[in-house]
Amino acid sequence: MAAAPGEAPFVKAGDKVKKGQVVGIVEAMKLMNEIEAEFSGEVVKVLLENGSPVTVGT
């Protein structure tokens, strides 16, 4: 997921991330919420396209 349409995603498959690193943004009720990695590791797969709607539990 990217910060804005047309921008590079925060992370992609194969990237190493650290605990607390921002890995995406979710917009809810016009507010942008940064999503942080809960622990350090490697991104195996990105399951959503930038701008895709999500539901609770996704």
Phi and psi in radians as a Rosetta constraint file:
Dihedral C 1 N 2 CA 2 C 2 CIRCULARHARMONIC -1.964 0.35
Dihedral N 2 CA 2 C 2 N 3 CIRCULARHARMONIC 2.864 0.35
Dihedral C 2 N 3 CA 3 C 3 CIRCULARHARMONIC -1.217 0.35
Dihedral N 3 CA 3 C 3 N 4 CIRCULARHARMONIC -0.507 0.35
Dihedral C 3 N 4 CA 4 C 4 CIRCULARHARMONIC -2.693 0.35
Dihedral N 4 CA 4 C 4 N 5 CIRCULARHARMONIC 2.729 0.35
Dihedral C 4 N 5 CA 5 C 5 CIRCULARHARMONIC -0.967 0.35
Dihedral N 5 CA 5 C 5 N 6 CIRCULARHARMONIC 2.380 0.35
Dihedral C 5 N 6 CA 6 C 6 CIRCULARHARMONIC 1.516 0.35
Dihedral N 6 CA 6 C 6 N 7 CIRCULARHARMONIC -0.183 0.35
Dihedral C 6 N 7 CA 7 C 7 CIRCULARHARMONIC -1.588 0.35
Dihedral N 7 CA 7 C 7 N 8 CIRCULARHARMONIC 2.778 0.35
Dihedral C 7 N 8 CA 8 C 8 CIRCULARHARMONIC -1.147 0.35
Dihedral N 8 CA 8 C 8 N 9 CIRCULARHARMONIC 2.563 0.35
Dihedral C 8 N 9 CA 9 C 9 CIRCULARHARMONIC -1.176 0.35
Dihedral N 9 CA 9 C 9 N 10 CIRCULARHARMONIC 2.752 0.35
Dihedral C 9 N 10 CA 10 C 10 CIRCULARHARMONIC -1.072 0.35
Dihedral N 10 CA 10 C 10 N 11 CIRCULARHARMONIC -0.776 0.35
Dihedral C 10 N 11 CA 11 C 11 CIRCULARHARMONIC -2.484 0.35
Dihedral N 11 CA 11 C 11 N 12 CIRCULARHARMONIC 2.807 0.35
Dihedral C 11 N 12 CA 12 C 12 CIRCULARHARMONIC -2.419 0.35
Dihedral N 12 CA 12 C 12 N 13 CIRCULARHARMONIC 2.911 0.35
Dihedral C 12 N 13 CA 13 C 13 CIRCULARHARMONIC -0.957 0.35
Dihedral N 13 CA 13 C 13 N 14 CIRCULARHARMONIC 2.337 0.35
Dihedral C 13 N 14 CA 14 C 14 CIRCULARHARMONIC 1.701 0.35
Dihedral N 14 CA 14 C 14 N 15 CIRCULARHARMONIC -0.286 0.35
Dihedral C 14 N 15 CA 15 C 15 CIRCULARHARMONIC -1.222 0.35
Dihedral N 15 CA 15 C 15 N 16 CIRCULARHARMONIC 2.520 0.35
Dihedral C 15 N 16 CA 16 C 16 CIRCULARHARMONIC -1.593 0.35
Dihedral N 16 CA 16 C 16 N 17 CIRCULARHARMONIC 2.362 0.35
Dihedral C 16 N 17 CA 17 C 17 CIRCULARHARMONIC -2.186 0.35
Dihedral N 17 CA 17 C 17 N 18 CIRCULARHARMONIC 2.707 0.35
Dihedral C 17 N 18 CA 18 C 18 CIRCULARHARMONIC -1.949 0.35
Dihedral N 18 CA 18 C 18 N 19 CIRCULARHARMONIC 2.639 0.35
Dihedral C 18 N 19 CA 19 C 19 CIRCULARHARMONIC -0.904 0.35
Dihedral N 19 CA 19 C 19 N 20 CIRCULARHARMONIC 2.284 0.35
Dihedral C 19 N 20 CA 20 C 20 CIRCULARHARMONIC 1.575 0.35
Dihedral N 20 CA 20 C 20 N 21 CIRCULARHARMONIC -0.163 0.35
Dihedral C 20 N 21 CA 21 C 21 CIRCULARHARMONIC -1.241 0.35
Dihedral N 21 CA 21 C 21 N 22 CIRCULARHARMONIC 2.404 0.35
Dihedral C 21 N 22 CA 22 C 22 CIRCULARHARMONIC -1.247 0.35
Dihedral N 22 CA 22 C 22 N 23 CIRCULARHARMONIC 2.185 0.35
Dihedral C 22 N 23 CA 23 C 23 CIRCULARHARMONIC -1.963 0.35
Dihedral N 23 CA 23 C 23 N 24 CIRCULARHARMONIC -0.140 0.35
Dihedral C 23 N 24 CA 24 C 24 CIRCULARHARMONIC 3.123 0.35
Dihedral N 24 CA 24 C 24 N 25 CIRCULARHARMONIC 3.092 0.35
Dihedral C 24 N 25 CA 25 C 25 CIRCULARHARMONIC -2.310 0.35
Dihedral N 25 CA 25 C 25 N 26 CIRCULARHARMONIC 2.394 0.35
Dihedral C 25 N 26 CA 26 C 26 CIRCULARHARMONIC -2.059 0.35
Dihedral N 26 CA 26 C 26 N 27 CIRCULARHARMONIC 2.234 0.35
Dihedral C 26 N 27 CA 27 C 27 CIRCULARHARMONIC -1.630 0.35
Dihedral N 27 CA 27 C 27 N 28 CIRCULARHARMONIC 2.232 0.35
Dihedral C 27 N 28 CA 28 C 28 CIRCULARHARMONIC -2.420 0.35
Dihedral N 28 CA 28 C 28 N 29 CIRCULARHARMONIC 2.137 0.35
Dihedral C 28 N 29 CA 29 C 29 CIRCULARHARMONIC 0.922 0.35
Dihedral N 29 CA 29 C 29 N 30 CIRCULARHARMONIC 0.780 0.35
Dihedral C 29 N 30 CA 30 C 30 CIRCULARHARMONIC 1.239 0.35
Dihedral N 30 CA 30 C 30 N 31 CIRCULARHARMONIC 0.093 0.35
Dihedral C 30 N 31 CA 31 C 31 CIRCULARHARMONIC -1.825 0.35
Dihedral N 31 CA 31 C 31 N 32 CIRCULARHARMONIC 2.395 0.35
Dihedral C 31 N 32 CA 32 C 32 CIRCULARHARMONIC -1.622 0.35
Dihedral N 32 CA 32 C 32 N 33 CIRCULARHARMONIC 2.166 0.35
Dihedral C 32 N 33 CA 33 C 33 CIRCULARHARMONIC -2.002 0.35
Dihedral N 33 CA 33 C 33 N 34 CIRCULARHARMONIC 2.060 0.35
Dihedral C 33 N 34 CA 34 C 34 CIRCULARHARMONIC -1.269 0.35
Dihedral N 34 CA 34 C 34 N 35 CIRCULARHARMONIC 2.373 0.35
Dihedral C 34 N 35 CA 35 C 35 CIRCULARHARMONIC -1.826 0.35
Dihedral N 35 CA 35 C 35 N 36 CIRCULARHARMONIC 2.132 0.35
Dihedral C 35 N 36 CA 36 C 36 CIRCULARHARMONIC -1.839 0.35
Dihedral N 36 CA 36 C 36 N 37 CIRCULARHARMONIC 2.579 0.35
Dihedral C 36 N 37 CA 37 C 37 CIRCULARHARMONIC -1.105 0.35
Dihedral N 37 CA 37 C 37 N 38 CIRCULARHARMONIC 2.311 0.35
Dihedral C 37 N 38 CA 38 C 38 CIRCULARHARMONIC -1.346 0.35
Dihedral N 38 CA 38 C 38 N 39 CIRCULARHARMONIC -0.373 0.35
Dihedral C 38 N 39 CA 39 C 39 CIRCULARHARMONIC -2.728 0.35
Dihedral N 39 CA 39 C 39 N 40 CIRCULARHARMONIC 2.868 0.35
Dihedral C 39 N 40 CA 40 C 40 CIRCULARHARMONIC -1.311 0.35
Dihedral N 40 CA 40 C 40 N 41 CIRCULARHARMONIC 2.614 0.35
Dihedral C 40 N 41 CA 41 C 41 CIRCULARHARMONIC 2.958 0.35
Dihedral N 41 CA 41 C 41 N 42 CIRCULARHARMONIC -2.776 0.35
Dihedral C 41 N 42 CA 42 C 42 CIRCULARHARMONIC -2.111 0.35
Dihedral N 42 CA 42 C 42 N 43 CIRCULARHARMONIC 2.385 0.35
Dihedral C 42 N 43 CA 43 C 43 CIRCULARHARMONIC -1.282 0.35
Dihedral N 43 CA 43 C 43 N 44 CIRCULARHARMONIC 2.104 0.35
Dihedral C 43 N 44 CA 44 C 44 CIRCULARHARMONIC -1.556 0.35
Dihedral N 44 CA 44 C 44 N 45 CIRCULARHARMONIC -0.741 0.35
Dihedral C 44 N 45 CA 45 C 45 CIRCULARHARMONIC -2.725 0.35
Dihedral N 45 CA 45 C 45 N 46 CIRCULARHARMONIC 2.467 0.35
Dihedral C 45 N 46 CA 46 C 46 CIRCULARHARMONIC -1.760 0.35
Dihedral N 46 CA 46 C 46 N 47 CIRCULARHARMONIC 2.139 0.35
Dihedral C 46 N 47 CA 47 C 47 CIRCULARHARMONIC -1.613 0.35
Dihedral N 47 CA 47 C 47 N 48 CIRCULARHARMONIC -0.203 0.35
Dihedral C 47 N 48 CA 48 C 48 CIRCULARHARMONIC -2.209 0.35
Dihedral N 48 CA 48 C 48 N 49 CIRCULARHARMONIC 2.635 0.35
Dihedral C 48 N 49 CA 49 C 49 CIRCULARHARMONIC -1.520 0.35
Dihedral N 49 CA 49 C 49 N 50 CIRCULARHARMONIC 2.660 0.35
Dihedral C 49 N 50 CA 50 C 50 CIRCULARHARMONIC -1.010 0.35
Dihedral N 50 CA 50 C 50 N 51 CIRCULARHARMONIC 2.292 0.35
Dihedral C 50 N 51 CA 51 C 51 CIRCULARHARMONIC 1.508 0.35
Dihedral N 51 CA 51 C 51 N 52 CIRCULARHARMONIC -0.025 0.35
Dihedral C 51 N 52 CA 52 C 52 CIRCULARHARMONIC -1.277 0.35
Dihedral N 52 CA 52 C 52 N 53 CIRCULARHARMONIC 2.431 0.35
Dihedral C 52 N 53 CA 53 C 53 CIRCULARHARMONIC -1.254 0.35
Dihedral N 53 CA 53 C 53 N 54 CIRCULARHARMONIC 2.589 0.35
Dihedral C 53 N 54 CA 54 C 54 CIRCULARHARMONIC -2.243 0.35
Dihedral N 54 CA 54 C 54 N 55 CIRCULARHARMONIC 2.776 0.35
Dihedral C 54 N 55 CA 55 C 55 CIRCULARHARMONIC -2.060 0.35
Dihedral N 55 CA 55 C 55 N 56 CIRCULARHARMONIC 2.888 0.35
Dihedral C 55 N 56 CA 56 C 56 CIRCULARHARMONIC -0.990 0.35
Dihedral N 56 CA 56 C 56 N 57 CIRCULARHARMONIC 2.324 0.35
Dihedral C 56 N 57 CA 57 C 57 CIRCULARHARMONIC 1.603 0.35
Dihedral N 57 CA 57 C 57 N 58 CIRCULARHARMONIC -0.009 0.35
